[in-house]
Amino acid sequence: MKKHPTKNTWLLAILACLFRANALLAAPFTDVPDPPLLFAGGLSFPQAVLVSPHTIRIPFNWVGRLPAVTARIDTTEGIFFFDTGAERLLLNERYFTGDTRLEGISQYGVTGGSHSVFSKEVDTLKWENLYLPDVTAHVLDLSHIESKRNVRVVGIIGYDIFKEYEVLLDYPMRQIVLSKLDARGKKLDQKAFPDAIFDSLDFVLAKHGIVVQATVEGKTLNFNIDSGAEINLLDRNVSKKVLKQFKVIKRVNLNGAGQQTVEVLAGTLAGVQCGIQRNGAMNTLLTSTEQMKSIFGMRIDGVMGFEFLRPRRTIINYKLQKLYFLKMIIP
C-alpha cells in the first residue's frame, strides 16, 4: 500500500499549487487549439500520438502560462495541468468524490479558510499503451483556479504519474513527449528524441522537486524547476551581489494562506547561468522561500518555471537525475 505524504509535504504541494495558479504578472489567456491526448481505463487523452510502443507525444495548450492537456478520467473530460511541481495526480472535487478523508491534512487556499482533502484509488491508469496500475489520486478544491482562468479544470498531473518516463517539455513546439525508462534509467526507445543534445545539468530530486544549481554574479544558488510556476521566485535573503541583478518594477500584494496578504517586489532577474546557458532577464517575484527550504530538506533560493522553460526543449530523467536540452528547431 502506498504511503501518503506527510502533512507538511502535502501542504507544500497545495500551497505551491494555489500560489502558482494565482501568481501575478501571468500572461493573458491564450487561445490555442486543443491538443491531441489519451489515457484510458482511468485517465485518457483521446488525441495523443503514439510514436512507438514505449513513447507517446502529446501536444499541449496554454492556459495562462501553464501547459494544459485535454484529458479524461472515465466519462469526465476537461483541462489537466501538467505540473512537475505537483507530487501526484490531483482531482477537482467538483467532478470527483473521494474514497477516504485524509485525517490531519487540510488544503489551505489563497482565498482563506481550509478544506478537507480526500484520497481516491484509480485501479489502472493507461496512457495509450503505457500502463500505471494502482494510482492514488487526491481530491481537493480547485475552484479558485477555474474562476481565475475561466476554464473547467478537472485535475493536475504530477510527478507520481510520469516519474518512470523520460519527459520532454518542448515549450517552443508546444508538446510533451513521454518515453518509458528501464530500471537503470535508460530509455527503452532509443530513438524517442532524435534531435541533438547541446547541454545537460545534474539535479537533486528533493522529494518530488527538481533542484538545480545556477550562478548569479558568481554566487551559487539552488533553483527548483517547476512547470507549474507562471513566474519565477527569488528568495529575498540571497546575497546582495545577486540582488544587484534584480531590477524592481513595482510592489504587489499576494493573497497567502488564510486571510493574510503579503507584499512582495515584482521585477526581473538577469544573469542566471545554468550549465553553459546564460538567461536574459526573467520576470521574478522577490519573496520568502523559507517554507520550501524546510519541506524539501535543503536550501531553496528560488523557483524557475515558465520564464526559464519557454525558450527551451527540456528533457527530464528522474531516475538519472539529469536535465538535457535539445537544440532548437526553427518551425
N, C-alpha and C positions, 0 to 999 in steps of 0.2 A: 504494500500500500504506500502511495506517495505521501510524503510529509508536507504539511502546509508550511509556508514560510512563517518566520517569526512575526510577531506583531509589528516590530519596528520595520522589518523588511517590507511587509505589506503596506504599512503607512507610507513608506517612501515611494513605493510604486504608485499608490493612489495620489499622493500629494504631487509627485512629479507629473503624473498624467494630467491632473487638474490644472496645475500651474502652467505646464507647457501648452495645453489646449487654450489657455486664456492669456498667453504671453502677448505683451504689447508689441507694436511695430510689425505684426504679422501681415503678410501680403494679402490683398483683397482676394475674394473668392474667384478662382479661375475656371472658366468653362472649358473643359477638355472632354472629348468623347470617352465614355466609359470603357475601361479596358477589358480584354478577354480573360476570364478566370474560372477555376474549378476545384472544388472539394466535394466529395460525395460520401454518403454513409453518415457523416456528421456535418462537416463543413465543405461546401463545394464552390468552385469558381468555374462557371459553365463555359467560359470562352477561352480558357488557358490554352497555350500552345505546348504540346509535348515534343520536346526536342529529341529525346532519346528515352529508353526505359528508365534512366536514372536522373534525367534533367527536365525541368519544366520552366518555361518562360512566361512571365505574367506582366503585361503592360499595366501601368497604374495611372490613376487620375490624380490631380492636385486638388485637395480641399484646403484652402489657405496655403500653407507651406508644408502640409503633411501628405505623404504618399498614401493613397487610399485605393482599395480594390473593391469591386462589387462582388460580394460573396454570399453564400447561402449555407445555413445550417437547417437541415430538414426542409421545411417549407418557408422558412423565414429568410428573406433576401434583403440586402442593403449594403451600406458602406461599412467596411472594416479598415481601420488604420493599421499599417504595417510599421511596428514600433519596436526598435531594438532596445528602447528604454523600459519596456514593459516586461514583466517576468514571465507571464503566461498568457493564455487565452482569456480575455475578459469579455463578458457578455452584458448587454444592456438589460437591466431588469424590466424595462418597458416591454420587451419581447420574449423574455425567458423567465421561467420560475426556477429558483434554486432548489436543490435537493436538501441541503443541510446548512443551517446557520453556523457561521464560524464564530464561536464564542471568544470574546475578548478582542475581536478585531472589528474596527469600525472604519468607515470611509468618511474622512473629513474634507469637505469641499470648500471651494473658494467663495461660495455664496453663504457660508456659515452653517452651523449645525452639523449633525453627524447622521450616518445611515448605516444600517446593518449590511454585512457582506455575506453572501451565500456561496456554497460550493455546488458545482454541477458536474456530474460524470458524463462524458461523451464516450460511448463504447468504442467506436472506431472512427478516426478522422482520416479521410482519404483525399489526397490532393493529386488528381489524375491517378497515376499508378503508384503514388508514394503513400504508404500507409503509416499511420501513427495510432497504435492501439491505446486504450485506457487513458485518454486525455482528461485531465482535471481542469475545468474552467471555473472562473469566479464570476459571480453575477452581482452587479452593482449598478448604481445610478449614474448614467451618462447623459442625463437630460441637459445639463449645463453646456455640454459640447454641442448637442443638437441645436440648442437655442442660439448659441453664438454663431454657428456655421450654417444654420438653416438647412441642415441635411439630416437624413434619417441614419443615425449611427447605430449599427447593430452590435458592433464589438471592436475589439483591438486584438491584433495578432502579435503575440510577444515571443520572447526568447525560447520558452519551453517548446514551442511548435517547430522552430526552424534550426535549433541548435545542432542537429545531426546532419546538416547540409552546409555546403559552401554556398554563401549567399552573395550574389552580385547586386548591389544597389547602383543601378545605372541611371542617375538622375538626368543627364543630358538626353538620353534616349527614352526616358520615362518607362523603364521596365525593371522588374525584379526577376532574377534567374536563381533557381534553387537546384543544386546538384548534390546528390547523395554521397556521403563520405563513408569510408570503411572505418574499422576500429582504430586505425593508426592516423586517421585524419586525411587520408588520400582520397581524391575523387574517384568514384567507380567509372565515371565517364571522363576520360582524359581530354576529350575534345569539347567539353562543355563551354569553355571560354577560349576560343581560338585566337583572340586578339593579344598583342604583345603586352607584357607587364613591364612598366618602366620604373616602379618603385615599390617598396614594401616597408611595413612597420611591424615591430613586435608590439603586442599589447598584453595587459594584465586583465584577466577575467575576474573582476571583483563582484562576487555573487553572480548576477546576470549582466553586469555592466562592463562595457568595453572602455578600458582606460589606457590612453597612450601618453607618451611623453613628448612634449614640444618645448621649444625655447622661444623666449621673447627677451630681447636685449641681453642675451647671454644667460638668462635665468631659466632653469628647467622647471616646467610646470606639468602637472597631471591633469589631462582633459578627458572627460567622459564623452565618447562619441555616441550620439543619440539621434536616431532618425525621427523621433517624436518631439524634438526641440525645434520650434519655429524660429527661435532666435537664440544666439549664444549667451552664455552666462560667464561672468568672471568674478571670482571671489574678491571682495573689497579689501581683504587683508594681504593681498600679494605685494611683492616688493615695489618700492617706489620707482625703481627703474622700469618695471613692467607697466606701471600706471602712467608713465610718460607716453606710452603708445596708445593710451585710451583717451579718445577725444570726446568730451562731453557734448551732447546735443541738447538734452533737456532733462528735467526731473519728471518722473511719472509715479503714479500711485498704483500699486498692485494689491488686489484683494487676496489675503492669505487665508490660512485655515481659521475657522471660527469667524468672528466678526472683525478680525484685525486687518488693517490696511497698512502696507509698508511702502515707504517712499524709497525709490531706487533711482540711480542715474542711468539714463539711456544714452548710448553713444556708439562709437566704433572703436574696435581694437585692431591695430595694424601690427605687422612684423612677426606674426606667428609662423614659426618654421617647424614642419614635421618631416623628418627624413630629408630628402632633397627638395622638398616642396615648400615654397615660401608663399604665404597667403597675403592677399591685399586686405584692405580694411573690411572688417566684418561687423555687422550690426550686433551689438552686445549690450546686455544689462549688467551693471555693476551691483552685486548683491552679496549675500552671505551663502556660502556652501557648507556651513558647519554641520548641518544635519546629514548631508551626503557623506561627509568625511566619517562621521561616527557609524553610519549604517554600512557603508561599503568596506569599512575596516582599513581605510587608507586615506591619505590626503587627496582631496579632490579640489583642484584650483579653478576648475571651470567646466563648462559643457559646450561642446560644439555639435551643432545639428545641421539644419538646412543651409546655413551660411557657409559651412565647411564642405558639405556634401554636394551642393548644387552644381559645381563645375566638374565634378569627378565621377569616374566609373570605379566604384569601390567594391572590392571583394573581401568578405569576412569569413575567416575559417576559425570557428570557436575551438575546435579540438587542437589545432596547432597554435592558437592564439596569435594569428597573423592577419594583418591587413595587406592586401595587394591593390595596386592601382593600375588600371588598364590605360593604354594610350588612347587619346581622344580620337573619335571618328567624326569628321565633319559630314552631317547628313546631306 
